[in-house]
């Protein structure tokens, strides 16, 4: 897993050269999955940002450099996000059609018809059911996309009080799911960090910048401590889920074949 903080500033590489660096991540607040990497194109395309979908990444070998299967020409001609407002569904449709990506919001899996993003990829032609669903989506307005950068710093509230704030996110580099919120409890338990899964969130007050979780302060205090200097391993996850008595995502979700 990678943190959003590690990815920020990382170089994005097209097949024929670097295009810029990661400025932000847009995730949807229904499934807590990163849908777009926001790239500042710097001196290459001054004053412009572009979106890169996880469908485009060949691999995530490290935080400092992310390789894509796209050319600079493809990226230059791609639909641009409006910097002063959220990405709406119409823009997402244009983006998906331009790159021939399936609609991630249509289908049974985290990525629509796919459990994992990946290339090579050819989008199947939309079915009548897909097009009908798409029409309803477009009438419904903007999707629930959020900026990871903006959500960092939100307060985290347990069932019986404030426990800290969002310090960062841990992102699964296969599914691009946000698996955990890293919570800094410094104002309550100084020097301690714990992991909270988005599955344990009861509610988010976007207006008040607060996240309400279905855990008590006692649960948080006794949960395994997370050390951000060490890679997260399955043993830590096992201890966390066993302690809380929660269903384990890796036993429920489709797994990529070796």
PAGUVEX-574528 format. One line per 4 residues: number of its first residue (from 1); their letters; for each residue y, x, z of N, C-alpha, C. Coordinates in steps of 0.02 Angstrom, whole numbers, padded with zeros to 5 digits, always signed. Each point is the difference from the previous one (the first is absolute). Example, Ala and Ser with C-alpha at 12.3 -4.5 7.8 and 13.67 -1.06 7.14 Angstrom:
REM residues 2
1 = as = -00284 +00660 +00390 +00059 -00045 +00000 +00060 +00045 +00000  +00053 -00018 -00036 +00059 +00042 +00003 +00055 -00039 +00037 $
END
This chain:
REM residues 258
1 = xxxx = -00060 +00042 +00000 +00060 -00042 +00000 +00062 +00044 +00000  +00053 -00027 -00028 +00065 +00034 -00002 +00052 -00042 +00036  +00049 +00032 +00029 +00055 -00038 +00030 +00053 -00011 -00053  +00038 -00054 +00009 +00056 -00012 -00045 +00050 +00057 +00004 $
5 = xxxx = +00008 +00026 +00060 +00047 +00056 +00009 -00021 +00062 -00039  -00066 +00012 -00004 -00024 +00057 -00038 +00013 -00009 -00075  -00009 -00062 -00023 +00008 -00013 -00072 +00073 +00004 -00021  +00046 -00018 +00045 +00071 +00001 -00018 +00022 +00071 -00019 $
9 = xxxx = +00032 +00005 -00058 +00023 +00064 -00025 -00051 +00036 -00043  -00062 -00027 -00002 -00052 +00032 -00041 +00016 -00004 -00074  -00020 +00050 -00038 +00014 +00003 -00071 -00048 -00045 -00039  +00028 -00039 -00046 -00040 -00042 -00045 -00006 +00036 -00067 $
13 = xxxx = -00062 +00008 -00022 -00014 +00038 -00060 -00027 -00045 -00056  +00035 -00001 -00057 -00026 -00033 -00060 -00047 +00048 -00035  -00032 -00023 -00053 -00047 +00043 -00036 +00035 +00058 -00035  +00065 -00008 -00012 +00037 +00052 -00036 +00060 +00026 +00040 $
17 = xxxx = -00005 -00004 +00066 +00053 +00030 +00041 +00018 -00042 +00060  +00038 +00029 +00046 +00022 -00035 +00060 +00055 -00050 -00018  +00000 -00057 +00036 +00051 -00051 -00014 +00047 -00011 +00059  -00017 +00022 +00059 +00043 -00012 +00057 -00039 +00002 +00065 $
21 = xxxx = +00028 -00032 +00051 -00031 +00002 +00066 -00002 -00070 +00031  -00046 -00008 +00047 -00009 -00065 +00034 +00059 -00014 +00045  +00031 -00058 -00011 +00057 -00020 +00042 -00021 -00053 +00051  -00046 -00044 -00019 -00019 -00055 +00044 -00067 -00028 -00024 $
25 = xxxx = -00029 -00044 +00040 -00060 -00036 -00018 +00014 -00074 +00010  -00019 -00041 -00049 +00006 -00072 +00007 -00070 -00029 +00014  -00006 -00037 +00054 -00064 -00031 +00017 +00009 -00075 +00006  -00055 -00037 -00012 +00005 -00072 +00009 -00022 -00018 +00070 $
29 = xxxx = +00036 -00047 +00030 -00012 -00015 +00071 -00053 -00054 +00010  -00036 -00018 -00053 -00057 -00045 +00008 -00063 +00040 +00013  -00011 +00052 -00040 -00060 +00042 +00008 +00016 +00068 +00028  +00064 +00016 +00009 +00021 +00066 +00023 -00031 +00055 -00044 $
33 = xxxx = +00014 -00005 -00064 -00024 +00048 -00049 +00059 +00028 -00039  +00002 +00066 -00010 +00053 +00031 -00038 -00009 -00019 -00074  +00050 -00033 -00029 -00004 -00023 -00069 +00037 +00047 -00048  +00052 +00033 +00025 +00039 +00044 -00043 +00025 +00060 +00039 $
37 = xxxx = +00001 +00056 -00034 +00035 +00059 +00024 +00067 +00002 -00036  +00053 +00004 +00039 +00068 +00002 -00029 +00018 +00073 -00010  +00016 +00018 -00062 +00012 +00070 -00018 +00073 +00010 -00019  +00030 +00049 +00031 +00067 +00024 -00019 -00010 +00052 -00055 $
41 = xxxx = +00025 -00015 -00060 -00013 +00044 -00057 +00048 +00059 -00005  +00046 +00006 +00047 +00042 +00060 +00006 +00035 +00019 -00064  -00006 +00064 -00018 +00035 +00027 -00058 -00031 -00022 -00066  -00063 -00024 +00003 -00033 -00020 -00063 +00032 -00064 -00028 $
45 = xxxx = +00006 -00052 +00041 +00034 -00062 -00020 +00052 -00015 +00054  +00057 +00033 -00003 +00050 -00005 +00055 +00019 -00072 +00014  +00004 -00016 +00065 +00023 -00065 +00022 -00050 -00056 -00009  -00063 +00018 -00011 -00050 -00052 -00012 -00060 +00007 +00047 $
49 = xxxx = -00027 -00057 +00020 -00063 -00002 +00036 -00052 -00033 -00044  -00064 +00019 +00010 -00054 -00032 -00036 -00055 -00017 +00050  -00040 -00049 -00019 -00057 -00020 +00041 -00064 +00029 -00031  -00044 +00025 +00042 -00066 +00023 -00021 -00052 -00038 +00040 $
53 = xxxx = -00046 -00033 -00035 -00052 -00038 +00034 -00057 +00047 +00020  -00035 -00015 +00055 -00060 +00038 +00016 -00053 +00001 -00055  +00003 -00049 -00046 -00045 +00001 -00057 +00009 +00064 -00041  +00059 +00030 +00003 +00016 +00058 -00042 -00024 +00066 +00028 $
57 = xxxx = -00016 +00002 +00065 -00017 +00064 +00030 -00072 +00019 -00013  -00009 +00060 -00025 -00067 +00025 -00013 -00034 +00021 +00065  +00040 +00024 +00047 -00026 +00022 +00064 +00058 +00009 +00048  -00015 +00002 +00064 +00050 +00015 +00050 -00024 +00062 +00038 $
61 = xxxx = +00004 +00059 -00033 -00029 +00060 +00031 +00039 +00027 +00059  +00063 -00017 +00004 +00042 +00024 +00054 +00067 -00034 -00001  +00036 +00006 +00054 +00063 -00037 +00005 +00055 +00031 -00042  -00005 +00063 -00017 +00056 +00034 -00032 +00003 -00012 -00075 $
65 = xxxx = -00055 -00021 -00031 -00001 -00009 -00073 -00050 -00055 -00018  +00023 -00050 -00037 -00042 -00056 -00021 -00003 -00001 -00076  -00061 +00003 -00026 -00010 +00001 -00073 -00010 -00071 -00026  +00030 -00013 -00058 -00010 -00065 -00033 -00031 +00010 -00069 $
69 = xxxx = -00022 -00055 -00029 -00027 +00001 -00067 +00052 -00023 -00051  +00063 +00001 +00018 +00054 -00024 -00043 +00038 +00057 -00032  +00030 -00014 -00058 +00044 +00049 -00032 +00072 -00013 +00021  +00041 +00049 -00009 +00071 -00008 +00018 +00032 -00054 -00044 $
73 = xxxx = -00021 -00005 -00062 +00027 -00051 -00045 -00017 -00070 +00025  -00063 -00009 +00021 -00020 -00065 +00028 +00044 -00018 +00060  +00009 +00047 +00044 +00039 -00013 +00060 +00073 -00013 -00016  +00027 +00037 -00047 +00071 -00009 -00019 +00012 -00069 -00028 $
77 = xxxx = -00047 -00028 -00037 +00009 -00065 -00031 -00025 -00058 +00042  -00023 +00014 +00061 -00027 -00053 +00042 +00055 -00043 +00030  -00016 -00063 +00019 +00051 -00042 +00032 +00024 +00032 +00065  +00066 -00001 +00010 +00029 +00031 +00060 +00011 -00052 +00054 $
81 = xxxx = -00010 +00019 +00064 +00016 -00047 +00054 +00076 -00006 +00008  +00022 -00058 +00025 +00070 -00008 +00017 +00010 +00030 +00069  +00043 +00049 +00004 +00008 +00036 +00064 +00034 -00041 +00053  +00034 -00054 -00020 +00038 -00038 +00049 -00036 -00064 +00023 $
85 = xxxx = -00062 -00011 -00021 -00036 -00060 +00021 -00075 +00012 -00005  -00040 -00041 +00034 -00073 +00010 -00001 -00029 -00008 -00070  -00058 +00030 -00012 -00035 -00009 -00063 -00027 -00072 -00001  +00018 -00039 -00051 -00026 -00068 -00003 -00063 -00003 -00042 $
89 = xxxx = -00033 -00059 +00001 -00064 -00006 -00033 +00008 +00008 -00076  +00055 -00025 -00028 +00010 +00008 -00072 +00002 +00074 -00019  +00032 +00041 +00041 +00002 +00071 -00015 -00069 +00031 +00008  -00038 -00023 +00048 -00069 +00025 +00008 -00044 -00019 -00059 $
93 = xxxx = +00010 -00059 -00027 -00037 -00021 -00059 +00017 +00045 -00059  +00065 +00013 -00011 +00022 +00045 -00054 -00032 +00069 +00009  +00001 +00024 +00062 -00028 +00066 +00015 -00075 +00002 -00015  -00037 -00050 +00023 -00073 -00001 -00010 -00017 -00006 -00074 $
97 = xxxx = +00037 -00040 -00036 -00014 -00008 -00072 +00018 +00064 -00038  +00053 +00032 +00020 +00020 +00062 -00034 -00056 +00053 +00006  -00029 +00007 +00059 -00051 +00051 +00011 -00072 -00027 -00010  -00007 -00065 -00016 -00066 -00031 -00007 -00040 +00003 +00065 $
101 = xxxx = +00035 -00012 +00055 -00033 -00004 +00065 -00017 -00073 +00015  -00056 -00012 +00034 -00013 -00069 +00022 +00049 -00021 +00054  +00011 -00065 +00005 +00044 -00025 +00053 -00035 +00008 +00067  +00028 +00040 +00045 -00034 +00012 +00063 -00003 -00062 +00043 $
105 = xxxx = +00043 -00048 -00012 +00003 -00061 +00041 -00045 -00055 -00026  -00038 +00012 -00053 -00045 -00050 -00028 -00071 +00027 +00003  -00041 -00028 +00044 -00069 +00023 +00004 -00024 +00003 +00072  -00064 +00014 +00010 -00030 -00004 +00067 +00009 +00062 +00043 $
109 = xxxx = +00023 +00055 -00030 +00002 +00064 +00036 +00071 +00022 +00015  +00004 +00055 +00036 +00065 +00028 +00018 +00043 +00015 -00061  -00033 +00018 -00055 +00036 +00016 -00062 -00018 -00051 -00055  -00002 -00062 +00018 -00014 -00052 -00049 -00073 -00002 -00017 $
113 = xxxx = -00016 +00020 -00061 -00070 +00001 -00022 -00036 +00064 +00021  +00036 +00046 +00032 -00029 +00064 +00020 +00009 +00012 +00075  -00052 +00031 +00030 +00006 +00017 +00071 +00042 +00062 +00009  +00001 +00045 -00050 +00037 +00062 +00003 +00040 +00010 -00064 $
117 = xxxx = +00060 +00027 +00004 +00034 +00020 -00062 -00034 +00061 -00030  +00003 +00008 -00064 -00032 +00058 -00031 +00008 -00001 -00075  -00007 +00057 -00031 +00006 +00008 -00072 -00062 +00036 -00026  -00020 -00006 -00064 +00032 -00040 -00052 -00005 -00074 +00014 $
121 = xxxx = +00049 -00038 -00026 +00005 -00070 +00017 +00024 -00039 -00060  -00034 -00053 -00015 +00022 -00047 -00051 +00003 -00069 +00032  +00058 -00031 -00002 +00007 -00065 +00032 -00032 -00053 -00044  -00042 -00043 +00029 -00028 -00055 -00039 +00054 -00050 -00018 $
125 = xxxx = -00007 -00036 -00056 +00051 -00050 -00017 +00003 -00053 +00054  +00060 -00022 +00018 +00006 -00051 +00053 -00035 -00064 -00021  -00035 -00030 +00048 -00034 -00063 -00013 +00050 -00057 +00009  -00017 -00061 -00024 +00046 -00057 +00012 +00015 -00010 +00074 $
129 = xxxx = -00051 +00012 +00043 +00011 -00008 +00072 +00050 +00052 +00024  -00006 +00062 -00025 +00047 +00053 +00019 +00071 -00018 -00020  +00007 -00025 -00061 +00067 -00016 -00025 +00030 -00059 +00039  -00042 -00048 +00019 +00025 -00056 +00039 +00023 +00024 +00069 $
133 = xxxx = -00039 +00045 +00030 +00018 +00028 +00065 +00064 +00041 -00006  +00005 +00038 -00055 +00059 +00041 -00011 +00062 -00043 -00005  -00005 -00057 -00036 +00057 -00045 -00007 +00023 -00025 +00068  -00047 -00016 +00043 +00019 -00023 +00068 +00032 +00056 +00040 $
137 = xxxx = -00025 +00061 -00009 +00028 +00058 +00036 +00073 +00010 -00021  +00013 -00005 -00065 +00068 +00012 -00025 +00048 -00053 +00025  -00024 -00061 +00008 +00042 -00053 +00026 +00014 +00010 +00074  -00047 +00035 +00034 +00006 +00008 +00073 +00050 +00053 +00022 $
141 = xxxx = +00027 +00039 -00047 +00050 +00049 +00018 -00029 +00069 +00011  +00032 +00038 +00044 -00018 +00070 +00010 -00065 +00007 +00039  -00040 +00051 -00015 -00059 +00015 +00041 +00022 +00032 +00065  -00047 +00008 +00045 +00017 +00027 +00066 -00007 +00076 +00000 $
145 = xxxx = +00041 +00034 -00037 -00001 +00073 -00002 +00050 +00027 +00051  -00022 +00052 +00036 +00042 +00030 +00051 +00005 +00075 -00011  +00054 +00028 +00022 +00010 +00072 -00003 -00029 +00032 +00063  -00045 +00048 -00010 -00028 +00036 +00058 +00054 +00036 +00038 $
149 = xxxx = +00048 +00027 -00036 +00055 +00036 +00031 +00041 -00045 +00046  +00010 -00063 -00022 +00039 -00047 +00040 -00037 -00023 +00063  -00067 -00006 -00004 -00038 -00026 +00056 -00011 +00052 +00054  +00004 +00065 -00018 -00005 +00051 +00052 +00057 -00009 +00050 $
153 = xxxx = -00018 -00001 +00063 +00050 -00012 +00052 -00003 -00070 +00029  -00037 -00046 -00033 -00007 -00067 +00028 -00031 +00004 +00070  +00021 -00045 +00044 -00030 -00004 +00067 -00068 -00034 -00003  -00046 +00024 +00042 -00066 -00029 +00006 -00005 -00036 +00067 $
157 = xxxx = -00017 -00064 -00002 -00007 -00040 +00061 -00072 -00020 +00010  -00027 +00016 +00059 -00066 -00025 +00020 +00008 -00071 +00026  -00055 -00030 +00022 +00004 -00069 +00025 +00039 -00005 +00065  +00011 +00058 +00033 +00035 -00001 +00064 +00057 +00051 +00004 $
161 = xxxx = +00029 +00015 -00058 +00059 +00044 +00003 +00003 +00052 -00055  +00056 +00035 -00002 +00013 +00051 -00050 -00043 +00062 +00014  -00031 +00028 -00053 -00042 +00060 +00011 +00024 +00061 -00038  +00048 -00008 -00045 +00024 +00058 -00038 +00027 -00021 -00068 $
165 = xxxx = -00002 +00047 -00047 +00027 -00015 -00067 -00044 +00031 -00054  +00010 -00024 -00060 -00037 +00026 -00058 +00025 +00070 -00017  -00044 +00049 +00007 +00018 +00068 -00018 -00019 +00016 -00072  -00057 -00025 -00022 -00025 +00017 -00067 -00058 -00047 -00016 $
169 = xxxx = -00028 +00011 -00060 -00058 -00039 -00021 -00055 +00048 -00023  -00063 -00019 +00012 -00057 +00036 -00027 -00027 -00040 -00059  -00003 +00033 -00058 -00017 -00033 -00062 -00067 +00026 -00026  -00045 -00045 -00015 -00065 +00016 -00029 +00011 +00024 -00071 $
173 = xxxx = -00022 +00061 -00017 +00016 +00027 -00066 -00048 -00023 -00055  -00047 -00045 +00016 -00041 -00031 -00051 +00026 -00070 -00018  +00011 -00040 +00051 +00022 -00069 -00012 +00076 -00008 +00003  +00034 +00049 +00027 +00072 -00002 +00013 +00019 -00054 +00051 $
177 = xxxx = -00049 -00020 +00039 +00013 -00046 +00056 +00035 +00038 +00056  +00047 -00033 +00032 +00028 +00027 +00062 -00050 -00018 +00055  -00038 +00050 +00021 -00054 -00013 +00049 +00027 -00005 +00071  +00053 +00039 +00014 +00026 +00001 +00068 +00076 +00010 +00001 $
181 = xxxx = +00030 -00031 +00049 +00068 +00017 +00020 -00005 +00051 +00056  +00035 +00055 -00007 +00003 +00050 +00054 +00056 -00022 +00047  -00018 -00015 +00062 +00048 -00025 +00048 +00019 +00056 +00049  +00064 +00014 +00005 +00026 +00047 +00048 +00020 -00039 +00063 $
185 = xxxx = -00033 +00015 +00056 +00012 -00038 +00061 +00048 +00037 +00047  +00043 +00042 -00027 +00039 +00046 +00042 +00040 -00033 +00055  +00026 -00061 -00011 +00040 -00034 +00051 -00042 -00033 +00054  -00065 -00002 -00011 -00045 -00032 +00048 -00052 +00050 +00026 $
189 = xxxx = -00033 +00035 -00046 -00047 +00053 +00019 +00021 +00063 -00037  +00044 +00040 +00029 +00029 +00057 -00035 -00053 +00047 -00029  +00013 +00023 -00061 -00043 +00050 -00031 -00066 -00027 -00027  -00006 -00065 -00006 -00064 -00029 -00022 +00008 -00040 -00064 $
193 = xxxx = -00051 +00005 -00043 -00001 -00040 -00061 -00067 -00035 -00005  +00002 -00061 -00025 -00062 -00039 -00009 +00002 -00032 -00069  -00059 -00021 -00022 -00006 -00032 -00066 -00010 -00075 +00009  +00035 -00038 -00042 -00007 -00072 -00001 -00014 -00021 -00072 $
197 = xxxx = -00053 -00037 -00011 -00016 -00024 -00067 +00044 -00060 -00017  +00023 -00006 -00064 +00037 -00060 -00020 -00040 -00064 +00011  -00067 +00006 +00003 -00042 -00059 +00013 +00012 -00029 +00069  +00029 +00040 +00045 +00011 -00023 +00068 +00071 -00026 +00011 $
201 = xxxx = +00036 -00007 -00054 +00069 -00026 +00004 -00001 -00077 +00001  +00035 -00029 +00047 +00006 -00072 +00002 +00058 -00024 -00043  +00054 +00038 +00002 +00061 -00022 -00034 +00046 +00060 -00008  +00040 -00002 -00054 +00053 +00049 -00009 +00065 -00037 -00008 $
205 = xxxx = +00049 +00016 +00041 +00067 -00028 -00008 +00041 +00050 -00040  +00003 -00010 -00066 +00035 +00047 -00043 +00074 +00000 +00015  +00026 -00057 +00019 +00071 -00005 +00016 +00018 +00039 +00063  -00045 -00001 +00049 +00013 +00034 +00064 -00031 +00070 +00004 $
209 = xxxx = -00035 +00021 -00053 -00032 +00066 -00003 -00050 +00009 +00057  -00043 -00051 +00010 -00050 +00002 +00053 -00069 -00020 -00026  -00051 +00036 +00025 -00069 -00015 -00017 -00036 -00022 +00065  -00032 -00058 -00003 -00035 -00027 +00058 -00076 +00006 -00012 $
213 = xxxx = -00034 +00035 +00045 -00071 +00013 -00008 -00041 -00039 +00051  -00063 -00014 -00019 -00045 -00038 +00043 -00037 +00046 +00047  +00038 +00040 +00038 -00028 +00047 +00048 +00045 +00001 +00061  -00029 +00013 +00058 +00040 +00005 +00061 +00020 +00073 +00011 $
217 = xxxx = +00047 +00010 +00044 +00020 +00069 +00018 -00058 +00038 +00030  -00043 -00035 +00035 -00060 +00032 +00029 -00046 +00026 -00056  -00007 -00040 -00053 -00041 +00022 -00057 +00029 +00064 -00030  +00065 +00000 -00010 +00033 +00057 -00031 -00005 +00062 +00044 $
221 = xxxx = +00010 -00009 +00064 +00000 +00057 +00046 -00068 +00034 +00003  -00054 -00040 -00004 -00068 +00028 +00006 -00031 +00017 -00067  +00033 -00015 -00055 -00027 +00015 -00066 +00000 +00075 -00013  -00045 +00025 -00043 -00001 +00071 -00016 +00067 +00024 -00026 $
225 = xxxx = +00023 +00056 +00026 +00065 +00027 -00021 -00008 +00032 -00069  +00051 -00008 -00041 +00000 +00030 -00067 +00041 +00063 -00001  -00029 +00054 -00027 +00035 +00063 -00008 +00019 +00009 -00073  +00064 -00007 -00018 +00020 +00004 -00070 -00011 +00068 -00032 $
229 = xxxx = -00012 +00051 +00041 -00012 +00067 -00029 -00071 +00009 -00023  -00043 -00049 +00016 -00071 +00005 -00018 -00018 -00056 -00048  -00043 +00014 -00050 -00021 -00053 -00046 -00038 -00054 +00038  +00012 -00063 -00020 -00036 -00055 +00032 -00072 -00001 -00025 $
233 = xxxx = -00048 -00001 +00046 -00070 -00002 -00021 -00031 -00067 +00019  -00059 -00014 -00028 -00033 -00064 +00012 -00020 -00008 +00073  -00014 +00055 +00035 -00017 -00004 +00070 +00056 -00031 +00041  +00062 +00021 -00015 +00058 -00028 +00035 +00006 -00075 -00015 $
237 = xxxx = -00010 -00017 -00063 +00004 -00070 -00019 -00054 -00041 +00035  -00061 +00027 +00002 -00055 -00034 +00033 +00017 -00014 +00073  +00027 +00050 +00035 +00018 -00008 +00071 +00054 -00053 +00009  +00049 +00001 -00046 +00055 -00048 +00005 -00025 -00072 -00010 $
241 = xxxx = -00038 -00010 -00053 -00024 -00068 -00014 -00051 -00024 +00052  -00043 +00045 +00023 -00048 -00019 +00051 +00034 -00019 +00065  +00052 +00039 +00019 +00037 -00015 +00061 +00033 -00069 -00003  +00029 -00015 -00059 +00036 -00064 -00007 -00046 -00057 -00019 $
245 = xxxx = -00062 +00016 -00019 -00047 -00052 -00020 +00020 -00034 -00065  +00027 +00038 -00046 +00024 -00028 -00063 -00048 +00016 -00057  +00001 -00044 -00050 -00041 +00009 -00060 +00023 +00062 -00039  -00047 +00041 -00022 +00017 +00064 -00034 +00008 -00011 -00075 $
249 = xxxx = +00058 +00021 -00025 +00015 -00013 -00071 -00050 +00034 -00047  -00025 +00060 +00019 -00045 +00037 -00044 -00069 -00031 -00005  -00014 -00048 +00044 -00063 -00036 -00004 +00007 -00065 -00039  +00062 -00019 -00015 +00013 -00064 -00034 +00022 +00009 -00073 $
253 = xxxx = +00035 +00053 -00014 +00031 +00007 -00066 -00047 +00036 -00049  +00008 -00015 -00065 -00040 +00036 -00051 +00016 +00074 +00003  -00052 +00040 -00011 +00009 +00073 +00004 -00009 +00031 -00069  +00040 +00050 -00014 -00005 +00035 -00063 -00067 +00037 -00005 $
257 = xx = -00033 -00007 -00057 -00064 +00034 -00010 +00011 +00074 -00012  -00043 +00041 +00029 +00006 +00073 -00007 -00015 +00020 -00072 $
END
